[in-house]
């Protein structure tokens, strides 16, 4: 792990930390300092088509330019760690799934932030160490091609998928170890592992790399029913008139999409302003319009009756090797991977 320094936030001369400031003039002080910096750098795994819809209002409101680099969460993690090791960090704000954020936290590359807006978040959305908070929940659901599968024929439980009528129709994302671990754990590890082994043996499973690819293959009819897609994908395309819809079997697995400020942020105050912006009611209200599950309790949730089982990123990191091997042995090795 990379040792954490005790130097002031940021590397600029006279950079002052407002990360823990809680006086009445907090917002005014942050805005004044952020305006002097004028820019910030964001590394994120946020959905590329939605990113401008989030960044545009921030830039317009505050006149601060966001330099965004977007890639898969593994690539974001690797770049953050690589830059820190080379002592040339550029990133100010990081946004990506909770498990990868936990990996970066363990490298001591984040800094704690106290924001009054975190009090409005759901219980799982803030770590006790305050090095990250959740912006929204990535909810994993099942999607299907509406031209190939009728709604009334959908399974009501996981056991229903053992029916021979689902043979050759099922698909899964090939890196869905965290979803798999949560479902199996809720079922009971022995029972859950046995279930998935039986499901794959009986009805097969097409494994595809990437949730977006899997989602597009459902629309194309190549994969009639996908086990693991994020809820915003089919919801968006259903409303766009494409032949796709979604449903959710219990347990409904979700993981936080988290945000943090880099320990060596070059623009710490602009980063803090953006941090508050993402947790603010105005931005949290925008997320449901994009079909995300917001972390704030102060906005209307578009999925009010959905009970989610939240993945604990600490547990995920501690048991990742075990569940990766189990998922590979039980599902991937016996699937038709592409």
C-alpha positions as CSV (number, residue, x, y, z in Angstrom):
1,X,0.0,0.0,0.0
2,X,1.1,3.6,-0.6
3,X,1.7,5.5,2.6
4,X,-0.7,8.4,3.3
5,X,0.9,11.8,3.9
6,X,-0.1,14.3,6.5
7,X,0.5,17.3,4.4
8,X,-2.4,19.9,3.8
9,X,-5.0,19.1,1.2
10,X,-3.8,19.9,-2.3
11,X,-0.3,20.7,-3.3
12,X,-0.7,24.4,-4.2
13,X,0.9,27.1,-2.1
14,X,-1.3,28.0,0.8
15,X,-4.0,25.4,-0.1
16,X,-6.4,25.3,2.9
17,X,-8.6,22.4,3.8
18,X,-12.3,23.0,4.0
19,X,-13.0,19.3,4.0
20,X,-14.0,19.2,7.7
21,X,-15.3,22.8,7.9
22,X,-18.9,23.0,9.4
23,X,-19.5,26.7,10.1
24,X,-22.5,28.7,8.6
25,X,-20.3,30.2,5.9
26,X,-19.1,26.8,4.6
27,X,-20.7,27.1,1.2
28,X,-19.5,30.7,0.7
29,X,-15.9,29.8,1.6
30,X,-15.9,26.7,-0.7
31,X,-17.3,28.6,-3.6
32,X,-14.7,31.4,-3.2
33,X,-11.8,29.0,-3.1
34,X,-13.2,26.8,-5.9
35,X,-13.6,29.8,-8.2
36,X,-10.0,30.7,-7.8
37,X,-9.0,27.1,-8.9
38,X,-11.4,27.3,-11.8
39,X,-11.2,23.6,-12.9
40,X,-11.2,20.1,-11.6
41,X,-10.3,16.6,-13.0
42,X,-12.8,13.8,-12.7
43,X,-12.0,10.1,-13.2
44,X,-15.2,8.1,-13.5
45,X,-17.0,5.0,-14.6
46,X,-20.3,6.9,-14.9
47,X,-22.5,6.0,-17.9
48,X,-20.9,8.0,-20.8
49,X,-24.2,9.1,-22.4
50,X,-25.4,10.6,-19.0
51,X,-22.2,12.2,-17.9
52,X,-22.7,15.5,-19.8
53,X,-26.2,15.8,-18.3
54,X,-24.6,15.8,-14.8
55,X,-21.5,17.9,-15.6
56,X,-23.2,20.5,-17.8
57,X,-25.4,22.1,-15.0
58,X,-22.4,22.2,-12.6
59,X,-20.2,24.0,-15.1
60,X,-23.0,26.4,-16.0
61,X,-23.9,27.2,-12.4
62,X,-20.3,27.7,-11.0
63,X,-18.2,28.5,-14.1
64,X,-15.8,25.7,-13.2
65,X,-14.6,23.5,-16.0
66,X,-14.6,19.7,-15.4
67,X,-12.0,17.7,-17.2
68,X,-13.6,14.3,-17.2
69,X,-11.9,11.0,-18.1
70,X,-14.3,8.1,-18.4
71,X,-13.5,4.3,-18.5
72,X,-14.5,1.0,-16.9
73,X,-14.1,0.9,-13.1
74,X,-11.0,-1.4,-13.3
75,X,-9.3,1.1,-15.5
76,X,-10.2,4.0,-13.3
77,X,-8.8,2.2,-10.3
78,X,-5.6,1.3,-12.1
79,X,-5.0,4.8,-13.3
80,X,-5.5,6.4,-9.9
81,X,-3.1,3.9,-8.3
82,X,-0.6,4.2,-11.1
83,X,-0.5,8.0,-11.0
84,X,-0.1,8.0,-7.2
85,X,2.8,5.5,-7.5
86,X,4.4,7.8,-10.1
87,X,3.9,10.8,-7.8
88,X,2.1,12.6,-10.6
89,X,-1.6,12.5,-9.5
90,X,-4.0,14.5,-11.7
91,X,-7.3,13.3,-10.4
92,X,-9.4,15.4,-8.0
93,X,-12.7,13.5,-7.8
94,X,-13.3,9.8,-8.4
95,X,-16.7,8.3,-9.1
96,X,-17.1,4.5,-9.5
97,X,-18.7,1.4,-7.9
98,X,-18.2,0.8,-4.2
99,X,-15.9,-2.2,-4.4
100,X,-13.3,-0.5,-6.6
101,X,-13.5,2.6,-4.4
102,X,-12.8,0.4,-1.4
103,X,-9.7,-0.9,-3.2
104,X,-8.5,2.7,-3.7
105,X,-9.3,3.6,-0.1
106,X,-7.1,0.7,1.1
107,X,-4.2,2.2,-0.9
108,X,-4.7,5.4,1.3
109,X,-5.3,7.5,-1.8
110,X,-8.5,9.3,-0.6
111,X,-9.3,11.9,2.1
112,X,-12.2,12.2,4.5
113,X,-14.9,14.7,3.8
114,X,-17.6,16.1,6.1
115,X,-20.6,17.4,4.2
116,X,-23.9,18.4,5.8
117,X,-25.6,16.8,2.8
118,X,-24.6,13.3,3.8
119,X,-27.2,13.3,6.6
120,X,-29.9,13.0,3.9
121,X,-28.4,9.8,2.4
122,X,-29.7,6.2,2.9
123,X,-27.9,4.3,5.7
124,X,-25.5,2.4,3.5
125,X,-24.4,5.5,1.5
126,X,-21.8,6.8,3.9
127,X,-18.7,5.0,5.3
128,X,-17.9,5.7,9.0
129,X,-14.4,6.8,7.9
130,X,-16.0,9.4,5.5
131,X,-13.6,8.8,2.7
132,X,-16.4,8.2,0.3
133,X,-20.2,8.6,-0.1
134,X,-22.7,7.0,-2.4
135,X,-24.3,9.1,-5.2
136,X,-26.7,6.5,-6.4
137,X,-27.3,2.7,-6.2
138,X,-26.4,0.4,-9.1
139,X,-29.4,-2.0,-9.0
140,X,-29.0,-5.3,-10.8
141,X,-32.2,-6.6,-12.4
142,X,-33.2,-9.1,-15.1
143,X,-34.1,-7.9,-18.5
144,X,-35.9,-9.6,-21.4
145,X,-36.7,-9.2,-25.0
146,X,-40.5,-8.4,-25.2
147,X,-40.8,-9.9,-28.7
148,X,-39.5,-13.2,-27.5
149,X,-40.8,-13.5,-24.0
150,X,-44.3,-12.6,-22.7
151,X,-44.6,-10.8,-19.4
152,X,-47.0,-13.4,-18.1
153,X,-44.4,-16.1,-18.7
154,X,-41.7,-14.5,-16.6
155,X,-40.3,-16.5,-13.7
156,X,-41.6,-15.5,-10.3
157,X,-38.6,-16.9,-8.4
158,X,-35.1,-18.2,-9.1
159,X,-36.4,-21.8,-8.9
160,X,-38.8,-21.1,-11.8
161,X,-35.7,-20.6,-14.0
162,X,-35.0,-24.3,-13.7
163,X,-37.9,-25.0,-16.0
164,X,-36.7,-26.5,-19.3
165,X,-38.5,-23.7,-21.2
166,X,-35.5,-21.4,-20.3
167,X,-32.9,-23.7,-21.9
168,X,-30.6,-21.7,-24.2
169,X,-32.3,-18.4,-23.3
170,X,-30.3,-17.1,-20.4
171,X,-27.3,-14.7,-20.3
172,X,-25.1,-13.3,-17.6
173,X,-22.4,-10.7,-17.4
174,X,-19.0,-12.5,-17.1
175,X,-17.8,-10.3,-14.3
176,X,-20.9,-10.6,-12.1
177,X,-19.0,-12.1,-9.1
178,X,-20.4,-9.6,-6.6
179,X,-24.0,-10.2,-7.7
180,X,-23.5,-14.0,-7.6
181,X,-21.9,-13.8,-4.1
182,X,-24.9,-11.8,-2.7
183,X,-27.6,-14.0,-4.3
184,X,-25.8,-17.2,-3.1
185,X,-25.3,-15.9,0.4
186,X,-28.9,-14.9,0.7
187,X,-30.0,-18.3,-0.5
188,X,-27.5,-20.0,1.9
189,X,-24.1,-20.7,0.5
190,X,-24.4,-24.5,0.0
191,X,-28.0,-24.3,-1.3
192,X,-27.2,-21.3,-3.6
193,X,-24.1,-22.8,-5.1
194,X,-26.0,-26.0,-5.7
195,X,-28.8,-24.1,-7.4
196,X,-26.6,-22.2,-9.8
197,X,-24.7,-25.4,-10.7
198,X,-28.0,-27.1,-11.5
199,X,-29.3,-24.1,-13.4
200,X,-26.2,-23.8,-15.7
201,X,-26.1,-27.6,-16.2
202,X,-29.8,-27.9,-17.1
203,X,-30.5,-24.7,-19.1
204,X,-27.1,-23.3,-20.0
205,X,-25.9,-19.7,-19.6
206,X,-24.4,-17.3,-22.1
207,X,-21.6,-15.2,-20.5
208,X,-20.9,-11.8,-22.0
209,X,-18.3,-9.3,-21.0
210,X,-20.0,-6.0,-20.0
211,X,-23.5,-5.2,-18.8
212,X,-24.1,-2.8,-21.7
213,X,-23.2,-5.4,-24.2
214,X,-25.4,-7.9,-22.5
215,X,-28.2,-5.4,-22.5
216,X,-27.8,-4.7,-26.2
217,X,-27.9,-8.4,-27.0
218,X,-31.2,-8.7,-25.2
219,X,-32.6,-5.9,-27.5
220,X,-31.2,-7.7,-30.5
221,X,-32.8,-11.0,-29.4
222,X,-29.5,-12.9,-29.2
223,X,-29.9,-13.3,-25.4
224,X,-33.7,-13.5,-24.7
225,X,-33.3,-13.0,-20.9
226,X,-30.3,-11.4,-19.1
227,X,-29.7,-12.2,-15.4
228,X,-27.5,-9.2,-14.7
229,X,-28.1,-5.7,-16.1
230,X,-28.2,-2.3,-14.3
231,X,-31.8,-1.1,-14.0
232,X,-31.3,2.2,-15.8
233,X,-30.4,0.5,-19.1
234,X,-33.6,-1.4,-19.8
235,X,-35.7,1.4,-18.3
236,X,-34.3,4.0,-20.6
237,X,-34.6,1.8,-23.7
238,X,-38.1,0.6,-22.8
239,X,-39.2,4.2,-22.7
240,X,-37.5,4.7,-26.1
241,X,-39.7,2.1,-27.6
242,X,-37.2,-0.7,-27.9
243,X,-38.3,-4.3,-27.4
244,X,-37.0,-4.7,-23.8
245,X,-38.3,-4.6,-20.3
246,X,-37.1,-5.7,-16.9
247,X,-38.2,-7.5,-13.7
248,X,-36.6,-8.3,-10.4
249,X,-36.4,-11.5,-8.5
250,X,-35.7,-11.6,-4.7
251,X,-33.0,-10.9,-3.6
252,X,-32.6,-7.6,-5.6
253,X,-28.8,-6.9,-5.5
254,X,-27.5,-3.3,-5.4
255,X,-24.1,-1.7,-5.0
256,X,-23.3,1.9,-4.3
257,X,-21.9,4.1,-7.0
258,X,-19.5,6.1,-4.9
259,X,-17.7,9.4,-5.0
260,X,-14.5,10.5,-3.3
261,X,-11.9,13.2,-3.3
262,X,-8.3,12.2,-4.0
263,X,-5.8,12.6,-1.1
264,X,-3.5,14.6,-3.3
265,X,-6.2,16.6,-5.2
266,X,-4.7,19.5,-7.2
267,X,-8.0,21.4,-7.0
268,X,-9.4,20.4,-3.6
269,X,-11.9,23.2,-3.3
270,X,-13.4,22.7,-6.7
271,X,-13.5,19.0,-5.9
272,X,-15.4,19.7,-2.6
273,X,-17.8,22.0,-4.4
274,X,-18.5,19.2,-6.9
275,X,-18.8,16.7,-4.1
276,X,-21.6,18.8,-2.5
277,X,-23.2,19.4,-5.9
278,X,-23.5,15.6,-6.5
279,X,-25.2,15.1,-3.1
280,X,-27.4,18.2,-3.4
281,X,-31.2,17.8,-3.8
282,X,-31.0,19.4,-7.3
283,X,-28.7,16.8,-8.6
284,X,-30.3,13.9,-6.7
285,X,-33.6,14.9,-8.3
286,X,-31.9,14.7,-11.7
287,X,-30.8,11.1,-11.2
288,X,-34.4,9.6,-11.1
289,X,-35.1,11.3,-14.5
290,X,-32.1,9.3,-15.8
291,X,-33.6,6.2,-14.2
292,X,-31.0,5.8,-11.4
293,X,-31.8,4.9,-7.8
294,X,-30.8,8.0,-5.9
295,X,-29.0,7.8,-2.6
296,X,-30.8,10.8,-1.1
297,X,-33.9,10.2,1.1
298,X,-35.1,13.7,0.2
299,X,-36.0,13.0,-3.4
300,X,-38.7,10.7,-4.9
301,X,-37.3,7.3,-5.6
302,X,-38.5,6.0,-9.0
303,X,-38.5,2.4,-7.6
304,X,-40.3,3.0,-4.2
305,X,-41.4,-0.6,-3.6
306,X,-38.1,-2.2,-4.4
307,X,-36.3,-3.8,-1.4
308,X,-32.6,-4.0,-2.2
309,X,-29.8,-6.1,-0.8
310,X,-26.8,-3.9,-0.7
311,X,-23.3,-5.3,-1.4
312,X,-20.9,-4.5,1.3
313,X,-17.6,-3.4,-0.4
314,X,-15.5,-4.3,2.6
315,X,-16.8,-7.9,2.5
316,X,-16.4,-8.0,-1.2
317,X,-12.8,-7.0,-1.0
318,X,-12.1,-9.5,1.8
319,X,-13.7,-12.4,0.0
320,X,-13.2,-11.5,-3.7
321,X,-10.8,-14.3,-4.5
322,X,-13.2,-16.9,-3.1
323,X,-16.2,-15.7,-4.9
324,X,-14.4,-15.1,-8.2
325,X,-13.3,-18.7,-8.1
326,X,-16.7,-19.9,-7.2
327,X,-18.4,-17.9,-9.9
328,X,-15.9,-19.1,-12.5
329,X,-16.2,-22.7,-11.4
330,X,-20.0,-22.8,-11.2
331,X,-21.1,-20.5,-14.0
332,X,-18.3,-19.3,-16.4
333,X,-16.5,-22.6,-17.0
334,X,-19.8,-24.2,-17.8
335,X,-21.3,-21.4,-19.9
336,X,-21.0,-20.4,-23.6
337,X,-18.7,-17.4,-23.1
338,X,-18.2,-14.8,-25.8
